[in-house]
Amino acid sequence: MTIHVKFFASLREQLGKSEVELDTDSAITVLAVWQQVTDHSPLPEHTLLAVNMEYVNSSCAVKSGDEVAFFPPVTGG
Amino acid sequence: MFIEVREQGFEPYQLIADYQSKANFAGKYGATAVFVGTMREFNEGDDVATMWLEHYPGMTENYLKKISEEAESKWDLLDSLIIHRVGEMRPNDPIVLVAVWSAHRAAAFDASRYLMEELKSRAPFWKKETLPDKTRWVKKNT
């Protein structure tokens, strides 16, 4: 299954990419998505997580075709 | 309910006047609460020359709609409006405009505060400042 992964703001700059596709055979959590696309880096503290543009926690299950996003605390307004 | 994320600058007071003149709540509203967030020329003791606002297209609009719907369910509102800039901006540029119309003032005051606080904690926008000698991401909202 294919998962679309996006990064924003300072996290996008640190990783040097704004998006990546992840192919995986098994059911997977958001935290496992992070580990697979960053070569097992620790998830930075306070990182926010979204699946299909809704906030989730790191144990949320991801399915094929989902869009998973990682980004720092928001600073709009 | 009106929501817009835009790159072009805007004049908030003209925009409110235009929106109100076309609204279907003429004669019904007794209260309009307006909040305008404007870019400062300083932050955390440093001069800020320009600022760049990034967002998550799609999720941003979803959350602005979500918080507007929450405000409508909590208070008796006639209408609400949120406009937020993205991209490059300069000191004195309006960044965000929130307006709420209701029959009486309490709902307008409370709902406009709610919309701004929820926007700041949940809508996926990020600010990057250009200082005289470097750029930096704003780490958290105050």
Backbone of each chain as ProteinMPNN parsed JSONL, in Angstrom:
{"seq_chain_A": "MTIHVKFFASLREQLGKSEVELDTDSAITVLAVWQQVTDHSPLPEHTLLAVNMEYVNSSCAVKSGDEVAFFPPVTGG", "coords_chain_A": {"N_chain_A": [[0.842, -1.202, 0.0], [0.324, 2.31, -0.561], [1.378, 5.302, 0.977], [0.924, 8.732, 1.382], [3.149, 11.163, 2.327], [3.672, 14.16, 4.074], [5.576, 17.117, 4.896], [5.954, 20.086, 6.839], [6.974, 23.561, 7.145], [9.475, 24.308, 9.596], [10.166, 21.669, 9.966], [10.026, 20.573, 7.422], [12.168, 21.929, 6.271], [14.311, 20.987, 7.827], [14.337, 18.279, 7.158], [14.73, 18.45, 4.5], [12.907, 17.985, 2.492], [9.586, 18.139, 1.097], [7.6, 16.338, 0.613], [6.935, 12.772, 0.449], [6.595, 9.427, -0.805], [5.423, 6.488, 0.698], [5.853, 3.058, 0.584], [4.404, 0.191, 1.834], [3.848, -3.066, 3.273], [2.327, -3.865, 5.419], [-0.168, -3.174, 8.01], [0.051, -0.05, 9.665], [1.227, 2.416, 12.007], [0.955, 6.006, 12.628], [3.274, 6.869, 13.914], [5.051, 4.843, 13.141], [5.158, 5.355, 10.437], [6.551, 7.79, 10.438], [9.02, 6.853, 11.467], [9.849, 5.119, 9.449], [10.124, 6.809, 7.192], [12.105, 8.54, 7.971], [14.368, 7.167, 8.53], [14.399, 6.041, 11.095], [14.679, 8.208, 12.91], [14.236, 10.015, 16.014], [10.957, 11.207, 16.815], [10.532, 14.643, 16.747], [10.01, 16.577, 19.733], [6.809, 17.927, 20.509], [5.892, 17.829, 17.903], [3.253, 18.025, 15.539], [0.628, 15.934, 14.292], [-1.112, 14.749, 11.45], [-3.74, 12.998, 9.802], [-5.131, 12.615, 6.69], [-5.74, 15.329, 6.795], [-6.749, 15.797, 9.359], [-6.21, 16.28, 12.839], [-4.351, 13.848, 14.667], [-3.26, 11.28, 17.023], [-0.041, 9.698, 17.721], [-0.396, 6.961, 17.644], [-2.334, 6.396, 15.862], [-3.867, 4.461, 13.309], [-2.874, 3.919, 9.937], [-4.04, 3.813, 6.597], [-3.98, 2.444, 3.211], [-3.429, 4.883, 0.705], [-3.848, 7.029, 2.343], [-3.161, 10.393, 3.465], [-0.518, 11.54, 5.276], [0.652, 13.869, 7.616], [3.337, 15.774, 9.027], [4.241, 18.259, 11.312], [5.502, 21.34, 12.861], [4.478, 23.06, 15.974], [1.681, 25.23, 15.416], [1.601, 28.616, 14.151], [-0.067, 30.742, 13.361], [-2.223, 33.629, 12.697]], "CA_chain_A": [[0.0, 0.0, 0.0], [1.086, 3.562, -0.666], [0.978, 6.375, 1.891], [1.49, 10.025, 0.978], [3.658, 11.794, 3.553], [4.033, 15.574, 3.877], [6.241, 17.835, 5.999], [5.782, 21.53, 6.687], [7.687, 24.597, 7.921], [10.855, 24.001, 10.008], [10.391, 20.229, 9.804], [10.278, 20.409, 5.989], [13.533, 22.406, 6.002], [15.278, 20.088, 8.476], [14.392, 17.003, 6.431], [15.127, 18.739, 3.128], [11.887, 17.544, 1.527], [8.231, 18.51, 1.512], [6.749, 15.147, 0.596], [7.536, 11.505, 0.062], [5.636, 8.315, -0.864], [5.911, 5.325, 1.437], [5.215, 1.784, 0.232], [4.54, -0.753, 2.932], [2.968, -4.227, 3.099], [1.51, -4.179, 6.595], [-0.83, -2.079, 8.709], [1.13, 0.767, 10.205], [0.758, 3.602, 12.743], [1.573, 7.266, 12.217], [4.647, 6.879, 14.44], [5.852, 3.951, 12.293], [5.372, 6.073, 9.173], [7.664, 8.72, 10.701], [10.268, 6.108, 11.62], [10.269, 4.559, 8.151], [10.544, 7.822, 6.214], [13.242, 9.32, 8.478], [15.422, 6.239, 8.916], [14.307, 5.825, 12.544], [14.967, 9.376, 13.76], [13.171, 10.25, 16.998], [9.984, 12.241, 16.455], [10.829, 15.821, 17.585], [9.001, 16.919, 20.732], [5.772, 18.9, 20.119], [5.459, 17.675, 16.508], [1.827, 17.749, 15.356], [0.417, 14.869, 13.318], [-2.445, 14.762, 10.835], [-4.059, 12.01, 8.773], [-6.191, 13.161, 5.836], [-6.006, 16.711, 7.211], [-7.35, 15.865, 10.699], [-5.214, 15.971, 13.862], [-4.422, 12.51, 15.267], [-2.084, 10.999, 17.848], [0.967, 8.904, 17.005], [-0.784, 5.55, 17.54], [-3.413, 6.286, 14.862], [-3.572, 3.534, 12.205], [-2.887, 4.539, 8.613], [-4.373, 2.835, 5.552], [-3.489, 2.755, 1.87], [-3.989, 6.082, 0.098], [-3.947, 8.127, 3.31], [-2.154, 11.456, 3.486], [-0.029, 11.732, 6.646], [1.471, 15.086, 7.662], [4.094, 16.068, 10.247], [4.616, 19.672, 11.31], [5.746, 21.912, 14.192], [3.327, 23.82, 16.483], [1.215, 26.224, 14.448], [1.886, 29.987, 14.611], [-0.805, 31.717, 12.543], [-3.006, 34.67, 13.356]], "C_chain_A": [[0.875, 1.249, 0.0], [0.497, 4.615, 0.265], [1.687, 7.647, 1.448], [1.886, 10.774, 2.248], [4.101, 13.22, 3.242], [4.684, 16.154, 5.127], [6.089, 19.332, 5.762], [6.743, 22.318, 7.574], [9.094, 24.128, 8.328], [11.177, 22.513, 9.828], [10.713, 19.893, 8.334], [11.719, 20.827, 5.672], [14.578, 21.472, 6.602], [15.446, 18.798, 7.682], [14.797, 17.197, 4.975], [14.158, 18.214, 2.092], [10.496, 17.903, 2.046], [7.28, 17.328, 1.438], [7.482, 13.918, 0.084], [6.429, 10.451, 0.031], [6.244, 7.143, -0.108], [5.124, 4.088, 0.994], [5.47, 0.788, 1.339], [3.515, -1.878, 2.768], [1.951, -4.359, 4.219], [0.804, -2.94, 7.133], [0.215, -1.339, 9.538], [0.523, 1.948, 10.966], [1.462, 4.846, 12.201], [3.03, 7.326, 12.69], [5.563, 5.996, 13.578], [6.116, 4.579, 10.921], [6.562, 7.023, 9.331], [8.993, 7.97, 10.729], [10.774, 5.583, 10.27], [10.77, 5.626, 7.185], [11.737, 8.653, 6.692], [14.391, 8.416, 8.931], [15.552, 6.147, 10.441], [14.838, 6.971, 13.403], [13.885, 9.465, 14.824], [12.236, 11.35, 16.509], [10.244, 13.465, 17.34], [9.665, 16.139, 18.521], [8.065, 17.998, 20.167], [5.364, 18.808, 18.65], [3.965, 17.36, 16.467], [1.661, 16.783, 14.191], [-0.989, 14.972, 12.753], [-2.561, 13.611, 9.85], [-5.274, 12.526, 8.019], [-6.71, 14.496, 6.378], [-6.818, 16.828, 8.496], [-6.251, 15.533, 11.709], [-5.443, 14.578, 14.441], [-3.263, 12.378, 16.264], [-1.221, 9.936, 17.149], [0.592, 7.426, 16.873], [-1.898, 5.333, 16.521], [-2.981, 5.355, 13.724], [-3.754, 4.246, 10.867], [-3.234, 3.461, 7.593], [-3.921, 3.337, 4.178], [-4.203, 3.986, 1.307], [-4.088, 7.266, 1.042], [-2.837, 9.159, 3.099], [-1.789, 11.72, 4.946], [0.873, 12.962, 6.65], [2.096, 15.263, 9.041], [4.487, 17.544, 10.208], [4.786, 20.202, 12.736], [4.488, 22.631, 14.694], [2.97, 24.975, 15.559], [1.365, 27.632, 15.033], [1.168, 31.038, 13.749], [-1.453, 32.803, 13.368], [-2.264, 35.986, 13.491]], "O_chain_A": [[2.004, 1.243, 0.491], [-0.719, 4.797, 0.333], [2.888, 7.645, 1.176], [1.059, 10.991, 3.134], [4.815, 13.459, 2.269], [4.391, 15.749, 6.252], [6.093, 19.789, 4.619], [7.246, 21.829, 8.585], [9.829, 23.604, 7.491], [12.323, 22.148, 9.569], [11.558, 19.045, 8.049], [12.407, 20.159, 4.899], [15.602, 21.193, 5.978], [16.556, 18.284, 7.547], [15.162, 16.24, 4.292], [14.532, 18.015, 0.937], [10.257, 17.964, 3.252], [6.259, 17.312, 2.126], [8.495, 14.009, -0.609], [5.44, 10.565, 0.755], [7.429, 6.842, -0.253], [3.893, 4.076, 1.024], [6.614, 0.565, 1.736], [2.445, -1.671, 2.196], [0.857, -4.888, 4.021], [1.13, -1.812, 6.766], [1.154, -1.948, 10.051], [-0.557, 2.427, 10.62], [2.419, 4.759, 11.431], [3.91, 7.78, 11.957], [6.711, 6.357, 13.316], [7.168, 4.359, 10.322], [7.458, 7.065, 8.487], [9.967, 8.388, 10.102], [11.973, 5.603, 9.993], [11.722, 5.394, 6.441], [12.322, 9.396, 5.904], [15.288, 8.866, 9.642], [16.651, 6.171, 10.995], [15.378, 6.746, 14.486], [12.749, 9.05, 14.592], [12.67, 12.307, 15.868], [10.185, 13.35, 18.564], [8.497, 15.994, 18.158], [8.505, 18.878, 19.428], [4.568, 19.625, 18.188], [3.467, 16.545, 17.245], [2.435, 16.8, 13.234], [-1.942, 15.248, 13.482], [-1.604, 13.283, 9.149], [-6.308, 12.834, 8.612], [-7.912, 14.759, 6.418], [-7.5, 17.83, 8.712], [-5.451, 14.625, 11.482], [-6.582, 14.175, 14.677], [-2.397, 13.249, 16.34], [-1.614, 9.359, 16.136], [1.196, 6.71, 16.074], [-2.356, 4.206, 16.336], [-1.856, 5.454, 13.233], [-4.661, 5.06, 10.692], [-2.777, 2.324, 7.709], [-3.534, 4.495, 4.014], [-5.422, 4.114, 1.418], [-4.376, 8.382, 0.611], [-1.744, 8.846, 2.628], [-2.647, 12.08, 5.752], [1.753, 13.094, 5.799], [1.492, 14.955, 10.069], [5.004, 18.027, 9.201], [4.291, 19.608, 13.694], [3.532, 22.798, 13.937], [3.85, 25.621, 14.99], [1.269, 27.824, 16.246], [1.729, 32.092, 13.449], [-1.257, 32.888, 14.58], [-2.809, 36.95, 14.029]]}, "seq_chain_B": "MFIEVREQGFEPYQLIADYQSKANFAGKYGATAVFVGTMREFNEGDDVATMWLEHYPGMTENYLKKISEEAESKWDLLDSLIIHRVGEMRPNDPIVLVAVWSAHRAAAFDASRYLMEELKSRAPFWKKETLPDKTRWVKKNT", "coords_chain_B": {"N_chain_B": [[-21.368, 32.229, 6.548], [-17.995, 32.906, 5.873], [-14.89, 32.166, 4.444], [-11.493, 32.675, 3.771], [-8.293, 32.104, 2.41], [-5.544, 33.862, 1.479], [-3.098, 35.23, -0.855], [-2.787, 37.836, -1.677], [-2.649, 41.198, -0.418], [-4.959, 42.878, 1.829], [-7.591, 45.25, 2.603], [-8.873, 45.629, 5.586], [-11.091, 47.096, 6.677], [-12.511, 48.183, 4.565], [-13.201, 45.844, 3.347], [-14.926, 44.663, 5.234], [-17.001, 46.522, 5.161], [-17.883, 46.219, 2.501], [-18.667, 43.519, 2.538], [-20.728, 43.513, 4.449], [-22.571, 45.162, 3.164], [-23.574, 43.55, 1.202], [-24.709, 41.496, 2.537], [-27.136, 39.115, 3.815], [-28.283, 39.692, 6.19], [-29.137, 42.196, 6.82], [-30.617, 44.686, 8.83], [-31.079, 42.905, 10.841], [-28.91, 42.586, 12.527], [-27.384, 43.67, 15.532], [-24.934, 43.862, 16.54], [-21.52, 43.938, 15.733], [-18.501, 42.364, 15.838], [-15.108, 42.884, 15.403], [-11.903, 41.681, 14.651], [-8.597, 42.489, 13.93], [-5.532, 41.266, 12.965], [-2.239, 42.375, 12.819], [0.889, 42.726, 11.122], [3.797, 43.179, 13.06], [6.71, 45.384, 13.443], [8.606, 44.358, 15.03], [9.759, 41.629, 17.084], [10.142, 39.592, 19.89], [12.25, 41.237, 20.831], [13.743, 41.819, 18.555], [14.302, 43.507, 15.392], [12.047, 43.106, 12.736], [12.037, 42.551, 9.35], [10.654, 41.428, 7.132], [8.051, 38.959, 6.669], [7.241, 35.532, 6.213], [4.558, 33.508, 5.45], [3.64, 30.252, 5.789], [1.386, 27.575, 4.895], [-0.906, 24.763, 5.225], [-2.348, 23.743, 2.56], [-5.761, 23.087, 2.107], [-6.068, 21.544, 4.585], [-5.923, 23.802, 6.181], [-8.147, 25.388, 5.33], [-10.164, 23.538, 5.959], [-10.004, 23.517, 8.79], [-10.523, 26.193, 9.459], [-13.139, 26.325, 8.642], [-14.25, 24.4, 10.307], [-13.866, 25.537, 12.922], [-15.44, 27.784, 12.629], [-17.955, 26.639, 12.32], [-18.174, 25.461, 14.836], [-18.31, 27.782, 16.436], [-20.727, 28.81, 15.526], [-22.437, 26.886, 16.511], [-22.177, 27.24, 19.22], [-22.921, 29.863, 19.863], [-25.482, 32.337, 19.227], [-25.407, 33.321, 16.219], [-25.401, 35.567, 13.4], [-23.746, 35.733, 11.195], [-20.364, 34.931, 10.113], [-16.905, 35.692, 9.487], [-13.731, 34.897, 8.19], [-10.556, 35.86, 7.214], [-7.34, 35.169, 6.021], [-3.952, 35.916, 5.526], [-1.34, 34.508, 3.429], [2.064, 33.7, 2.435], [4.44, 36.221, 1.411], [4.927, 39.021, 3.552], [4.819, 42.406, 4.959], [5.758, 44.727, 7.639], [2.954, 46.299, 9.171], [1.125, 45.231, 7.415], [-2.101, 43.799, 7.245], [-2.711, 40.64, 8.714], [-4.631, 38.826, 9.561], [-8.184, 38.698, 9.553], [-11.048, 38.722, 11.465], [-14.515, 38.58, 11.734], [-17.66, 38.944, 13.288], [-21.156, 38.727, 13.311], [-24.06, 39.476, 15.147], [-27.245, 39.495, 16.932], [-27.097, 40.628, 19.457], [-24.524, 42.014, 21.668], [-22.976, 40.232, 23.307], [-22.713, 37.638, 22.179], [-21.337, 38.22, 19.8], [-18.897, 39.378, 20.718], [-17.865, 37.205, 22.273], [-17.775, 35.054, 20.455], [-16.014, 36.014, 18.489], [-13.628, 36.165, 19.873], [-13.304, 33.458, 20.471], [-13.005, 32.365, 17.868], [-10.541, 33.532, 17.068], [-8.747, 32.548, 19.035], [-8.935, 29.775, 18.672], [-8.171, 29.562, 16.011], [-5.497, 30.337, 16.252], [-4.442, 28.223, 17.748], [-5.059, 25.89, 16.322], [-5.292, 26.081, 13.448], [-3.383, 25.263, 10.594], [-0.907, 27.171, 10.115], [2.28, 28.734, 9.594], [4.81, 30.949, 10.713], [7.589, 32.632, 9.343], [10.283, 34.639, 10.083], [12.148, 37.398, 8.743], [15.054, 38.711, 9.853], [17.481, 41.404, 10.48], [19.935, 40.013, 10.134], [19.442, 37.3, 9.719], [17.166, 34.489, 9.135], [14.257, 33.201, 10.839], [12.095, 30.679, 12.189], [9.016, 31.263, 13.77], [8.535, 30.043, 16.959], [6.458, 29.396, 18.774], [3.048, 30.325, 19.394], [2.085, 33.268, 21.155]], "CA_chain_B": [[-19.986, 31.911, 6.892], [-17.078, 33.178, 4.769], [-13.512, 31.813, 4.795], [-10.576, 32.844, 2.639], [-6.843, 32.136, 2.616], [-5.144, 34.589, 0.266], [-1.739, 35.784, -0.925], [-2.842, 39.284, -1.881], [-2.98, 42.008, 0.747], [-6.356, 43.332, 1.844], [-7.906, 46.392, 3.459], [-9.928, 44.965, 6.363], [-12.302, 47.884, 6.966], [-13.249, 48.247, 3.305], [-13.724, 44.5, 3.12], [-16.079, 44.501, 6.127], [-18.084, 47.369, 4.641], [-18.404, 45.579, 1.278], [-19.333, 42.258, 2.901], [-21.981, 43.863, 5.131], [-23.53, 45.778, 2.239], [-24.168, 42.489, 0.372], [-25.147, 40.397, 3.407], [-28.587, 38.91, 3.881], [-28.743, 39.888, 7.563], [-29.41, 43.622, 7.024], [-31.773, 44.936, 9.68], [-31.179, 41.914, 11.925], [-27.756, 42.58, 13.431], [-27.171, 44.813, 16.406], [-23.556, 43.806, 17.019], [-20.455, 43.452, 14.854], [-17.201, 42.35, 16.509], [-14.062, 42.748, 14.374], [-10.519, 41.593, 15.102], [-7.597, 42.553, 12.859], [-4.158, 40.99, 13.387], [-1.36, 43.127, 11.913], [2.307, 42.398, 11.295], [4.631, 44.157, 13.782], [8.087, 45.524, 12.94], [9.51, 43.794, 16.043], [9.306, 40.426, 17.785], [11.138, 39.055, 20.825], [13.383, 42.138, 20.959], [14.469, 42.003, 17.292], [13.609, 44.131, 14.27], [11.618, 42.138, 11.716], [11.895, 43.269, 8.084], [9.553, 40.809, 6.382], [7.628, 37.682, 7.234], [6.684, 34.606, 5.229], [3.583, 32.631, 6.103], [3.372, 28.98, 5.112], [0.222, 26.871, 5.438], [-1.169, 23.42, 4.698], [-3.56, 23.951, 1.756], [-6.768, 22.046, 2.327], [-6.285, 21.402, 6.028], [-6.178, 25.142, 6.719], [-9.545, 25.735, 5.062], [-10.996, 22.622, 6.764], [-10.047, 23.913, 10.199], [-11.206, 27.484, 9.585], [-14.568, 26.003, 8.529], [-14.606, 23.666, 11.522], [-13.998, 26.431, 14.086], [-16.595, 28.661, 12.365], [-19.151, 25.836, 12.637], [-18.227, 25.343, 16.304], [-18.787, 29.065, 16.978], [-22.168, 28.921, 15.202], [-23.225, 26.008, 17.375], [-22.078, 27.695, 20.616], [-23.561, 31.177, 20.047], [-26.533, 32.677, 18.281], [-24.739, 34.247, 15.3], [-26.022, 35.789, 12.085], [-22.753, 35.393, 10.165], [-18.97, 35.099, 10.543], [-15.964, 35.83, 8.369], [-12.302, 34.782, 8.517], [-9.642, 35.999, 6.073], [-5.966, 35.043, 6.517], [-2.912, 36.037, 4.494], [-0.177, 33.617, 3.385], [3.11, 34.229, 1.563], [5.351, 37.268, 1.892], [4.299, 40.256, 4.0], [5.658, 43.438, 5.563], [5.141, 45.381, 8.794], [1.727, 47.067, 8.921], [0.164, 44.462, 6.606], [-3.034, 42.953, 7.985], [-2.471, 39.206, 8.554], [-5.879, 38.075, 9.747], [-9.406, 39.453, 9.847], [-12.188, 37.927, 11.95], [-15.685, 39.412, 12.029], [-18.848, 38.179, 13.695], [-22.385, 39.522, 13.403], [-25.125, 38.857, 15.948], [-28.275, 40.449, 17.333], [-26.647, 41.31, 20.677], [-23.063, 42.089, 21.711], [-22.248, 39.167, 24.011], [-22.392, 36.554, 21.249], [-20.326, 38.698, 18.846], [-17.62, 39.465, 21.438], [-17.373, 35.883, 22.691], [-17.482, 34.208, 19.287], [-14.823, 36.506, 17.777], [-12.496, 35.727, 20.695], [-13.187, 32.011, 20.263], [-12.456, 32.112, 16.525], [-9.115, 33.88, 17.034], [-7.949, 31.635, 19.879], [-8.914, 28.452, 18.041], [-7.334, 29.703, 14.807], [-4.079, 30.371, 16.649], [-3.958, 26.949, 18.278], [-5.369, 24.72, 15.499], [-5.168, 26.228, 11.985], [-1.967, 25.014, 10.264], [-0.114, 28.267, 9.535], [3.586, 28.903, 10.263], [5.456, 32.224, 10.372], [9.055, 32.7, 9.287], [10.653, 36.046, 10.089], [13.458, 37.821, 8.248], [15.681, 39.718, 10.711], [18.581, 42.031, 9.736], [21.076, 39.141, 9.84], [19.085, 35.883, 9.561], [15.732, 34.182, 9.169], [13.928, 32.236, 11.895], [10.697, 30.283, 12.349], [8.398, 31.573, 15.064], [8.444, 28.709, 17.57], [5.112, 29.148, 19.287], [2.202, 31.498, 19.52], [1.954, 33.786, 22.519]], "C_chain_B": [[-19.087, 32.158, 5.678], [-15.649, 32.917, 5.256], [-12.638, 32.029, 3.574], [-9.13, 32.845, 3.121], [-6.284, 32.756, 1.346], [-3.714, 35.106, 0.342], [-1.761, 37.302, -1.042], [-3.173, 39.986, -0.56], [-4.451, 42.399, 0.706], [-6.52, 44.492, 2.81], [-9.1, 45.958, 4.309], [-11.213, 45.766, 6.516], [-13.166, 48.039, 5.716], [-13.94, 46.912, 3.051], [-14.968, 44.229, 3.971], [-17.276, 45.302, 5.584], [-18.721, 46.727, 3.409], [-19.214, 44.332, 1.618], [-20.704, 42.55, 3.525], [-23.029, 44.395, 4.168], [-24.222, 44.728, 1.371], [-24.812, 41.389, 1.207], [-26.674, 40.317, 3.464], [-29.122, 39.127, 5.296], [-28.99, 41.375, 7.868], [-30.674, 43.785, 7.866], [-31.859, 44.008, 10.876], [-30.034, 42.012, 12.93], [-27.669, 43.868, 14.243], [-25.731, 44.896, 16.844], [-22.637, 43.257, 15.94], [-19.166, 43.517, 15.652], [-16.147, 42.044, 15.457], [-12.699, 42.657, 15.053], [-9.614, 41.636, 13.876], [-6.236, 42.274, 13.478], [-3.227, 41.592, 12.352], [0.09, 42.763, 12.17], [3.05, 43.539, 11.996], [6.005, 44.264, 13.126], [9.1, 45.002, 13.96], [8.902, 42.521, 16.602], [10.45, 39.908, 18.645], [12.409, 39.895, 20.844], [14.168, 42.383, 19.678], [13.615, 42.766, 16.281], [13.253, 43.048, 13.256], [11.325, 42.91, 10.433], [10.711, 42.748, 7.279], [9.195, 39.497, 7.07], [7.021, 36.843, 6.122], [5.772, 33.639, 5.965], [3.315, 31.413, 5.239], [2.071, 28.403, 5.674], [0.082, 25.51, 4.765], [-2.462, 23.523, 3.894], [-4.534, 22.781, 1.931], [-7.06, 21.891, 3.802], [-6.594, 22.769, 6.648], [-7.651, 25.506, 6.551], [-10.487, 24.845, 5.877], [-11.133, 23.101, 8.194], [-10.694, 25.275, 10.404], [-12.718, 27.266, 9.51], [-15.057, 25.326, 9.815], [-14.798, 24.62, 12.718], [-15.163, 27.414, 13.885], [-17.89, 27.93, 12.689], [-19.299, 25.657, 14.149], [-18.779, 26.628, 16.923], [-20.286, 29.225, 16.716], [-23.017, 28.034, 16.101], [-23.208, 26.476, 18.836], [-22.847, 28.992, 20.868], [-24.592, 31.412, 18.958], [-25.989, 33.758, 17.33], [-25.543, 34.409, 14.012], [-25.045, 35.432, 10.97], [-21.352, 35.549, 10.775], [-18.077, 35.105, 9.315], [-14.534, 35.676, 8.893], [-11.506, 34.92, 7.219], [-8.217, 35.971, 6.629], [-4.994, 35.118, 5.345], [-1.943, 34.863, 4.579], [0.84, 34.245, 2.438], [3.888, 35.342, 2.247], [4.577, 38.487, 2.379], [5.256, 41.153, 4.763], [4.96, 44.056, 6.766], [3.986, 46.294, 8.36], [0.72, 46.333, 8.045], [-0.808, 43.734, 7.532], [-2.754, 41.474, 7.679], [-3.79, 38.448, 8.596], [-7.013, 39.037, 10.079], [-10.474, 38.466, 10.291], [-13.325, 38.891, 12.23], [-16.874, 38.512, 12.343], [-20.026, 39.142, 13.832], [-23.423, 38.763, 14.225], [-26.134, 39.932, 16.354], [-27.798, 41.29, 18.516], [-25.143, 41.13, 20.869], [-22.358, 40.873, 22.322], [-21.815, 38.063, 23.043], [-21.277, 36.981, 20.288], [-18.952, 38.78, 19.506], [-17.041, 38.067, 21.705], [-16.975, 35.021, 21.496], [-16.235, 34.701, 18.553], [-13.565, 36.108, 18.546], [-12.228, 34.233, 20.48], [-12.536, 31.707, 18.905], [-10.961, 32.419, 16.477], [-8.266, 32.897, 17.837], [-7.85, 30.25, 19.236], [-8.067, 28.48, 16.775], [-5.86, 29.617, 15.186], [-3.574, 29.023, 17.154], [-4.17, 25.769, 17.331], [-5.158, 24.885, 13.987], [-3.694, 26.115, 11.587], [-1.321, 26.109, 9.41], [1.208, 28.316, 10.292], [4.241, 30.182, 9.764], [6.969, 32.073, 10.372], [9.451, 34.16, 9.134], [12.02, 36.264, 9.453], [13.944, 38.965, 9.128], [16.828, 40.352, 9.927], [19.668, 41.033, 9.303], [20.71, 37.672, 9.618], [17.578, 35.72, 9.396], [15.491, 33.206, 10.319], [12.429, 31.917, 11.86], [10.221, 30.737, 13.714], [8.074, 30.23, 15.708], [7.081, 28.398, 18.151], [4.352, 30.455, 19.418], [2.119, 31.947, 20.967], [0.525, 34.265, 22.733]], "O_chain_B": [[-19.378, 31.679, 4.582], [-15.247, 33.376, 6.326], [-12.993, 31.618, 2.469], [-8.788, 33.498, 4.108], [-6.518, 32.242, 0.252], [-3.185, 35.382, 1.418], [-0.853, 37.978, -0.559], [-3.876, 39.444, 0.293], [-5.108, 42.268, -0.326], [-5.707, 44.694, 3.711], [-10.225, 45.921, 3.811], [-12.305, 45.197, 6.49], [-14.395, 48.027, 5.793], [-15.088, 46.852, 2.609], [-15.94, 43.642, 3.495], [-18.406, 44.814, 5.557], [-19.945, 46.692, 3.283], [-20.295, 44.109, 1.073], [-21.704, 41.922, 3.178], [-24.22, 44.125, 4.32], [-25.316, 44.966, 0.86], [-25.395, 40.453, 0.659], [-27.389, 41.286, 3.207], [-30.271, 38.791, 5.583], [-29.046, 41.768, 9.033], [-31.674, 43.104, 7.64], [-32.607, 44.268, 11.818], [-30.175, 41.565, 14.068], [-27.848, 44.974, 13.735], [-25.327, 45.886, 17.455], [-22.934, 42.24, 15.313], [-18.768, 44.592, 16.1], [-16.265, 41.072, 14.711], [-12.38, 43.464, 15.926], [-9.835, 40.913, 12.905], [-5.825, 42.963, 14.412], [-3.388, 41.361, 11.154], [0.477, 42.517, 13.312], [2.957, 44.699, 11.595], [6.422, 43.388, 12.369], [10.306, 45.177, 13.786], [7.683, 42.349, 16.598], [11.587, 39.799, 18.185], [13.515, 39.354, 20.869], [15.173, 43.093, 19.71], [12.386, 42.692, 16.299], [14.069, 42.177, 12.957], [10.481, 43.806, 10.415], [9.876, 43.519, 6.806], [9.926, 38.997, 7.925], [6.375, 37.362, 5.211], [6.155, 33.034, 6.966], [2.829, 31.521, 4.113], [1.696, 28.71, 6.805], [0.843, 25.157, 3.864], [-3.551, 23.408, 4.456], [-4.131, 21.619, 1.899], [-8.197, 22.091, 4.228], [-7.435, 22.871, 7.542], [-8.319, 25.886, 7.513], [-11.484, 25.322, 6.419], [-12.228, 23.099, 8.757], [-11.35, 25.494, 11.422], [-13.485, 27.925, 10.212], [-16.129, 25.639, 10.333], [-15.789, 24.512, 13.44], [-15.799, 27.829, 14.855], [-18.813, 28.511, 13.26], [-20.409, 25.697, 14.68], [-19.614, 26.576, 17.826], [-21.025, 29.712, 17.572], [-24.159, 28.364, 16.42], [-24.115, 26.15, 19.603], [-23.369, 29.2, 21.964], [-24.572, 30.769, 17.909], [-26.101, 34.953, 17.605], [-26.267, 33.505, 13.595], [-25.442, 34.9, 9.933], [-21.174, 36.202, 11.803], [-18.439, 34.597, 8.253], [-14.176, 36.257, 9.918], [-11.745, 34.197, 6.251], [-7.917, 36.668, 7.599], [-5.186, 34.473, 4.314], [-1.74, 34.289, 5.649], [0.529, 35.199, 1.726], [3.985, 35.405, 3.472], [3.662, 38.946, 1.695], [6.345, 40.739, 5.162], [3.744, 43.941, 6.917], [4.048, 46.96, 7.327], [-0.428, 46.765, 7.938], [-0.38, 43.113, 8.505], [-2.581, 41.101, 6.518], [-4.04, 37.555, 7.786], [-6.835, 40.036, 10.776], [-10.77, 37.497, 9.591], [-13.127, 39.91, 12.89], [-17.056, 37.459, 11.733], [-19.898, 40.228, 14.398], [-23.638, 37.567, 14.027], [-25.906, 41.123, 16.145], [-28.051, 42.493, 18.582], [-24.549, 40.21, 20.306], [-21.257, 40.523, 21.898], [-20.672, 37.608, 23.091], [-20.377, 36.195, 19.994], [-17.96, 38.318, 18.942], [-15.881, 37.792, 21.401], [-15.951, 34.339, 21.53], [-15.469, 33.884, 18.042], [-12.553, 35.753, 17.942], [-11.084, 33.807, 20.328], [-11.624, 30.886, 18.819], [-10.193, 31.646, 15.904], [-7.205, 32.465, 17.386], [-6.787, 29.628, 19.26], [-7.331, 27.535, 16.496], [-5.076, 28.923, 14.537], [-2.392, 28.714, 17.002], [-3.528, 24.733, 17.506], [-4.868, 23.9, 13.309], [-2.844, 26.789, 12.169], [-1.203, 26.0, 8.189], [1.267, 27.985, 11.476], [4.239, 30.473, 8.568], [7.552, 31.472, 11.273], [9.028, 34.839, 8.199], [12.927, 35.444, 9.593], [13.347, 40.041, 9.159], [17.133, 39.901, 8.823], [20.257, 41.186, 8.233], [21.601, 36.865, 9.35], [16.818, 36.683, 9.503], [16.394, 32.476, 10.725], [11.607, 32.777, 11.543], [10.942, 30.609, 14.703], [7.425, 29.381, 15.098], [6.596, 27.272, 18.04], [4.935, 31.533, 19.535], [2.086, 31.129, 21.887], [0.189, 34.742, 23.817]]}, "name": "protein", "num_of_chains": 2, "seq": "MTIHVKFFASLREQLGKSEVELDTDSAITVLAVWQQVTDHSPLPEHTLLAVNMEYVNSSCAVKSGDEVAFFPPVTGGMFIEVREQGFEPYQLIADYQSKANFAGKYGATAVFVGTMREFNEGDDVATMWLEHYPGMTENYLKKISEEAESKWDLLDSLIIHRVGEMRPNDPIVLVAVWSAHRAAAFDASRYLMEELKSRAPFWKKETLPDKTRWVKKNT"}
